[in-house]
């Protein structure tokens, strides 16, 4: 009888994959991932049958981690601006606090190794953020654009904000606030 899979081992493999892919890119060898995770390479393939499956699951894991950060303690009674501001702050701080996760998520997001189905699944997890974006742009200049466009703008401005926060930690909070104001003004201008 096969032994049950361990969540701890699976999580160790995903954490090791984040580290190794951040250092070596998507061509990182599975042997190195397994070694860092403290498992045999064959055990890695017990949890993920192919490297592409590992990368797809890593993508979903990182998207879930980011989503959790963005929606953590979201002020439920607040208006859309305050909710988006909260999500923005959580997003940029997640990116600065977890630079390897941010780097790997960016690599996976543009990789052809991540299936369209997995990318769609990862994006569906952000339905609440997309609803806030739709509510915010309803009367602004972007009102006739899809929420995905607003989300892409948010991502691009957040990336620039995170870069400046990381380079100048003494001014990080100012960059975080200024970045949100730039985003909000782009969203709601009419």
N, C-alpha and C positions, 0 to 999 in steps of 0.2 A: 504494500500500500504506500502511495506517495505521501511524503510529509506535507502538511499544510504550509502554504507560503506565509512568510513572516512580513507583517507591515513594517517592522523595524528594518529588515533587510531591503525591502523595496524602497523605503524612504532613504536609506543609506546610499543606495545605487543612484537615486535621483539627485541627492545632494552631491555625490561625487561627480555625476555627469555635469552638474552646474559648474563645479570647480574646474573640471578638465576642459569642458567646452569653452569656458571663459578664457582659459590659458591657450588652448590649441585650436579653437574653432571647431566646426562641425566634422572635420576629418579626424578628430581625436579618436585614438584607438580604444576599443571596448576593453582591452586588457588593462589599460591604465585606469579606466573608470572602475573596473572590478577591483583592482588592487587597492585603490583609494577607499573604496567602499568596504574593503575587508572581506570580500567574497571571491570565490573562484570564478573565472570567466564563464564556465559552464553554468554556474548558479545565476549569473546575470541573465543568461538566455532562458532560464527557467521562469524568470519574472517578465522578461521582454523577449519575445521570440526572435526579433530582428533589431538591428540598430535603429532602423527607421521607426519601429514601434516605440523604442526607448525615447527617441527624440520627440515623437508625437505626444507621448505621455508626459514628457518633461515640459513641453509647450503648454499642455493643459494644466499641469501642476503650477507653473509659474503664472499663468493667467489667473488661476484660482487664488493664488497668493496675493496677486495685485488687486484683484476684485475685493477680496476680504479686507485688505488694507484700506481701499478707497471707501468701502461701505461701513467700515467699523465705526460704531458710535455715530452713525449718520443722524443728524438732528431731525427727528421725524416731524415735528410741528413747524419746522422752518420753511421759508419760501424757497423757490428754486435757486435763487442766487446764493443763499446761505448754504443750501445743500451742496451745490456745485463747488462753492468755495471750500467747504469741508473736504469733499472728494478730491479736489485739486491738491489741497495741502497734504492730504494723506498720500496721494500719488507721488508728488515730487519728493516728499520725505522718504517714501519707500525706495525710490530710485537712488537717492543719495545714500541711504543706509544700507542698501543691498546692491552695490554697483555690479557685482558679478551676475546676479539675477537679472538686472536691467540689461546688461550686455548680451546675455544669452537669449533673453526673450526677444531682443531686437534682431539677433541673428536668425533665430527660429522663425520669426514673423515674416521674413523675406525669403526663407528657404523653400525650395521646391520639394524638399523631403517631408514637409508638413502637408498632409493631405488637405484638400479643400473642405472635406467634411470636418476634420479636426479644427481647422481655422474657424469654420462657421460655429462649431460647438464652443470654442473659446470666446468668440464674439457674443454669442447668445447669453453668456454669463454676465454680460454687461448691460442687460436689458434695462435695469433701473437707471443706470447712468445715461443710456440713450434716451429714455423717457424724460429725464431732466433736461437733456440737451434739446429735445423737441419742444418742451415747454418754454425753454429760454429763448429759442430762436423764433417762436411763433409770430412775433410782431417785428422782428428785426430784419436787417438786410439779408440774412441767410434764410428767411422763412420759406423760400421755395427750393431750398437745397436739402438733400437727405441728411439725416442725423449722422450718417457715416462720415460725411464731409466735415461736419462740426467736430466729430470725434477725432478725425485726422488732424484738424487744426489744433485741437486740445493736445494731442500727442506731440505734435511738432513744437508747440510753444512750451510744453512741459519738458521736453528733451533739452531745449535751449536753457530753460530755467534751471534744470538739474545740473547742467554743465557749469553754469555760473555759481550755483550754490556749492558745488564740490570744489571749485577753484578758489572760492573766497568764503570760507565758513563763517567768518565774522559778519558777513553781510547776507548770510543765507536766508534769514527770515525776510529781509527786505526784498531779495530777489523772488522769493516764493510769493509774497504779496503783490509785487509789481507784475510778475508773470500772470497771476490770476486776473489782475485788473486789465491787462492787455487782452487776455483771452475773453473776459466778460465784455469788454468794449467791442471787440470784433464780433461777438455773438449777437449783441443786442442793438448795435447801431442801426439807425434807420435812415 
